[in-house]
């Protein structure tokens, strides 16, 4: 899409980085947002190889001023917003009886409220281009467990938030969907397994086999697979698809 602009939050690693690199094939300009400037630089280099122009913004979306800066800098540099992909946010996986108010609040501020504020700030620009929005949730929204209660709760709230924006989007011409990935092998998950495995008398390779087996799936997902789904959802081919919650988890969640 010539002269089209996509904002990708959480673009410094994992699904966010994979999505940014994939979108560079379809969008001529990408705004890359995350807290890590050095990692964002690596993403920008990969995007540049594909041929898209980039604007790198190392900002923390849990801070209330970040959405204003992102949208104003984007419009100042590129003049429009065609797609917003809210991917940023990692919620602590702590048992429901142990997670503190501060941990709950931090997870909500970054993943839920950060995405909410940014979408509101970008809404007028998205209306002008009849643009698209994606909210990143997770399959724990439909299958919450005590060991990661906040993850499931916040992901469920994101699904509801996306549907509310989609309802307004029908009137305003903005397409809105949410994506619910299952267990994807990202750098964060690899680091977790490297600590978890020896603490439980396993090698990392044994742990890599254990978790998919227990989840009833063939393997972990890849960030690039989720990125392909994201690219489709903001493409012209998916334009009539709005208000949907799309789950991609290798059949981990057995319900519909």
C-alpha positions as a printed Julia matrix, in Angstrom:
256×3 Matrix{Float64}:
   0.0     0.0    0.0
   1.81    3.04  -1.29
   2.32    5.9    1.18
   0.56    3.89   3.89
   1.58    4.16   7.54
   1.36    1.55  10.29
   2.14    2.04  13.98
   3.43   -1.09  15.72
   3.87   -1.07  19.5
   6.01   -3.66  21.24
   8.16   -3.65  18.1
  11.47   -4.3   19.85
  11.19   -8.09  20.04
   9.07  -11.21  19.62
   5.72  -10.93  17.87
   6.01   -7.15  17.65
   9.29   -7.3   15.75
   8.11  -10.1   13.48
   4.94   -8.14  12.71
   6.85   -4.97  11.88
   9.17   -6.83   9.51
   6.22   -8.55   7.82
   4.25   -5.31   7.45
   7.21   -3.68   5.71
   6.18   -5.66   2.65
   2.76   -3.97   2.61
   3.24   -0.56   4.22
   5.71    2.01   2.96
   6.21    3.61   6.38
   6.33    2.07   9.86
   6.35    3.7   13.28
   8.15    1.41  15.71
   7.34    1.87  19.4
   8.8     0.17  22.48
  10.77    0.93  25.62
  14.11   -0.45  24.39
  15.88    1.94  22.01
  18.67   -0.5   21.16
  16.3    -3.34  20.29
  14.14   -0.96  18.28
  17.21   -0.05  16.27
  17.65   -3.7   15.35
  14.02   -3.92  14.26
  14.37   -0.75  12.2
  17.4    -2.22  10.45
  15.43   -5.35   9.51
  12.48   -3.28   8.31
  14.8    -1.1    6.27
  16.13   -4.13   4.44
  12.61   -4.85   3.23
  12.33   -1.28   1.96
  10.04    0.6    4.34
  10.86    3.95   5.95
  10.81    4.0    9.76
  10.21    6.3   12.69
  11.61    4.89  15.94
  10.05    6.0   19.24
  11.41    4.59  22.5
   8.47    5.34  24.77
   6.75    3.61  27.68
   3.03    3.21  26.94
   2.23    2.9   30.63
   3.0     6.63  30.81
  -0.02    8.77  30.0
   1.91   11.19  27.79
   3.19    8.51  25.4
   0.1     8.21  23.14
   0.07   11.95  22.41
   3.75   11.85  21.46
   3.33    8.79  19.25
   0.43   10.19  17.26
   1.8    13.73  16.98
   5.24   12.54  15.89
   3.69   10.14  13.38
   1.5    12.82  11.81
   4.36   15.3   11.81
   6.64   12.86   9.99
   4.25   10.91   7.75
   0.97   12.84   7.76
  -1.4     9.9    8.25
  -2.17    6.66  10.11
  -3.56    3.67   8.21
  -3.09    0.92  10.79
  -2.43    0.65  14.51
  -1.22   -2.64  15.95
  -1.31   -2.65  19.76
   1.15   -5.43  20.63
   3.07   -3.96  23.59
   2.6    -5.38  27.05
   3.83   -8.25  29.19
   1.81   -9.17  32.27
   3.54  -11.04  35.15
   2.61  -14.72  35.43
   1.99  -14.79  39.16
  -0.51  -16.9   41.12
  -3.8   -15.18  41.88
  -3.19  -15.4   45.63
   0.28  -13.91  45.41
   0.09  -11.12  42.84
   0.28   -7.64  44.37
  -1.89   -4.63  43.59
   1.16   -2.94  42.09
   1.73   -5.86  39.7
  -1.91   -5.85  38.67
  -1.86   -2.11  38.11
   1.34   -2.16  36.06
   0.01   -4.91  33.79
  -3.24   -2.99  33.26
  -1.52    0.33  32.6
   0.8    -1.01  29.9
  -1.2    -3.63  28.03
  -4.79   -2.44  28.48
  -4.79    1.27  29.2
  -1.75    2.01  27.04
  -3.48    0.45  24.03
  -6.77    2.14  24.9
  -5.22    5.59  25.16
  -3.22    5.22  21.97
  -6.24    4.03  20.0
  -8.27    7.0   21.18
  -5.51    9.43  20.25
  -5.11    7.87  16.8
  -8.85    7.53  16.13
  -9.37   10.77  14.2
  -6.41    9.99  11.93
  -7.71    6.44  11.43
 -11.16    7.78  10.52
  -9.63    9.88   7.75
  -7.93    6.87   6.16
 -10.65    4.31   7.04
  -7.87    2.51   8.84
  -7.49   -0.65  10.9
  -6.71   -1.42  14.54
  -5.57   -4.68  16.12
  -5.44   -5.36  19.85
  -3.12   -8.14  21.01
  -4.81  -10.36  23.59
  -4.05  -14.06  24.2
  -5.84  -17.38  24.47
  -5.76  -17.14  28.28
  -8.68  -14.73  27.79
 -10.88  -17.76  27.12
  -8.98  -20.24  29.31
  -7.8   -18.44  32.48
  -5.96  -20.28  35.23
  -4.96  -19.45  38.79
  -1.26  -19.48  37.99
  -1.55  -16.58  35.59
  -4.83  -14.97  36.6
  -3.83  -11.43  35.66
  -2.77  -12.47  32.17
  -6.17  -14.04  31.5
  -8.13  -11.23  33.12
  -6.35   -8.46  31.24
  -6.5   -10.37  27.97
 -10.25  -10.83  28.4
 -10.62   -7.1   29.06
  -8.69   -6.39  25.85
 -11.08   -8.56  23.84
 -14.03   -6.64  25.26
 -12.3    -3.31  24.63
 -11.63   -4.25  21.0
 -15.28   -5.14  20.48
 -16.34   -1.8   21.95
 -14.01    0.06  19.59
 -15.27   -2.09  16.7
 -18.84   -1.03  17.52
 -17.83    2.62  17.22
 -15.76    1.79  14.17
 -18.8     0.64  12.2
 -20.04    4.24  12.35
 -16.62    5.86  11.91
 -15.24    3.57   9.21
 -12.46    2.08  11.33
 -11.9    -1.7   11.34
 -11.04   -3.21  14.75
 -10.16   -6.8   15.68
  -8.28   -8.64  18.43
  -5.8   -11.51  18.1
  -5.43  -14.27  20.7
  -2.15  -16.17  20.24
  -1.36  -19.35  22.11
   2.13  -20.37  23.27
   4.59  -18.73  20.89
   8.33  -19.25  21.17
   9.71  -15.75  21.71
  12.93  -14.62  23.33
  11.02  -13.97  26.55
   9.72  -17.54  26.62
  13.19  -18.93  25.87
  14.64  -16.98  28.79
  11.89  -18.27  31.06
  12.57  -21.9   30.07
  16.31  -21.49  30.55
  15.61  -20.63  34.2
  12.65  -22.94  34.76
  14.13  -26.14  33.31
  17.2   -26.57  35.58
  15.14  -25.56  38.62
  12.87  -28.53  37.86
  15.6   -31.04  37.02
  15.21  -30.81  33.25
  17.23  -29.73  30.29
  15.83  -26.91  28.18
  15.23  -29.39  25.37
  13.19  -31.62  27.68
  11.15  -28.61  28.76
  10.58  -27.66  25.13
   8.98  -31.05  24.58
   7.12  -31.19  27.9
   4.99  -28.06  27.6
   3.53  -28.63  24.1
   2.74  -32.23  25.05
   0.91  -31.16  28.2
  -0.94  -28.46  26.26
  -2.06  -30.99  23.65
  -0.39  -29.19  20.75
   2.2   -30.3   18.22
   4.7   -27.51  18.86
   5.15  -23.92  19.94
   4.02  -21.25  17.52
   6.42  -18.92  15.75
   6.27  -15.11  15.92
   6.3   -15.04  12.12
   3.08  -17.08  12.01
   1.26  -14.56  14.18
   2.74  -11.78  12.06
   1.21  -13.28   8.93
  -2.2   -13.26  10.63
  -1.74   -9.63  11.65
  -0.79   -8.66   8.11
  -3.91  -10.31   6.74
  -6.19   -8.59   9.25
  -4.99   -5.13   8.17
  -5.1    -5.98   4.47
  -7.87   -5.11   2.03
  -8.8    -8.79   1.87
 -10.0    -8.74   5.48
 -11.82   -5.43   5.35
 -15.27   -6.83   6.16
 -13.83   -8.67   9.14
 -14.35   -6.41  12.13
 -15.28   -7.01  15.77
 -13.68  -10.46  15.57
 -11.47  -12.19  18.14
  -9.13  -14.41  16.19
  -7.46  -17.24  18.11
  -4.28  -18.88  16.75
  -2.94  -21.39  19.26
  -2.32  -24.77  17.63
  -5.56  -26.08  19.21
  -4.41  -25.53  22.8
  -7.87  -24.24  23.74
 -10.3   -27.0   22.82
 -13.52  -24.97  23.12
 -14.93  -22.87  20.28
